[in-house]
Amino acid sequence: MSPNIHQFAIPTPFMVGPVNVYLLEGDPLTLIDVGPNSPEAYDALVAALAQLGYTLPDIQQVVITHHHVDHLGQVARIMEESGAKLAAHPQTREFLEDPTTARERHGHFSQVVFQEAAVPEEIIQAVNRSYKFLQRYSNPAVAVSRMVDEGDMVQAGGIEWRVYHTPGHSGDLICLYHADSQTLMASDHIILKISSNPLIEPAAIEGQPRPHRLLEYISQLQRIAALDIQLAYSGHGAPVEDVRGLVEKRIEFHHKRAAQILNFFEGHAYHLWDLTEKMFAHVPPAEKYLALSEVLGHIDLLEQDGKLTRIYREGVVYWQPVTEALHQP
């Protein structure tokens, strides 16, 4: 680990476990992400800074990598106590400056997805309760000082980092890359022990089609893997040394999972809930949104490869193998 990059494992109440917050020493003294909005996360961050001789008022800049609550939840408190400048992607801005509207927009979109997927009402209610639980750890509104996007340069920890916009896990996720040291601040784009789940989300622009997050994720993995990277600092877990090797494994996993889903059809048409239950029947109701997201991502991959086609029946979307569709009377 670089001597001026410090990794803090900040506790979360979520199944993913601790989230990594990074302190980049140098001008400006910068935090990458801040952790969820909880007393435990706040105390852990303050204690980690104190071990290095810092307090929150010493922080000059905060960079938020994406809008998930484990990464930005306590940002308003950190900004109030530090007076730092806040940098984030334009799509993250809504979750920072108008979080209520942003959450409502995503929540409404989820209900549309549930209806088209034929998700049972009791599962919808369980997922909605889980979503409300997550928002307990989210942020009050806070102003963004600077929006950063693809190709922008960010001064942090005494060096300049290039911004890479890497939609996939979320539509707004950014990575920071320093070419001279071959260092990547990867956030949740690249994680050593788990494959980032490309989540179902609405388009950034109202009325646009649903983004195909897994397809974006694979494309962005390939793009990042083309960089020269000695070390990637992840949003969860240990840093990644062999980024290209890990990316190859992740892409291979997704193609194998898509093939597994294709084998379920056996001449039948299925909606998203059918396929999710075939693949993830063991997943508890509150976690079904993650399962739905993963299966839909692989359906998107199969559609892109010309192996599935969709049909609509009474407001529900079904998929069937292309060979079966060709034999329809």
Secondary structure, DSSP 8 states (H G I E B T S, - for coil): --TTEEEEEE--SSTT--EEEEEE-SSS-EEE----SSHHHHHHHHHHHHHTT--GGG--EEE---S-HHHHTTHHHHHHHH--EEEE-HHHHHHHH-HHHHHHHHHHHHHHHHHHHT--HHHHHHHHHHHHHHHTT-------SEE--TT-EEEETTEEEEEEE--SSSTT-EEEEETTTTEEEEETSS-SSS---------SSTTS----HHHHHHHHHHHHHTS--SEEEESSSS-BS-HHHHHHHHHHHHHHHHHHHHTT-TT--EEHHHHHHHHHTTS-GGGHHHHHHHHHHHHHHHHHTTSEEEEEETTEEEEEEHHHHHT--
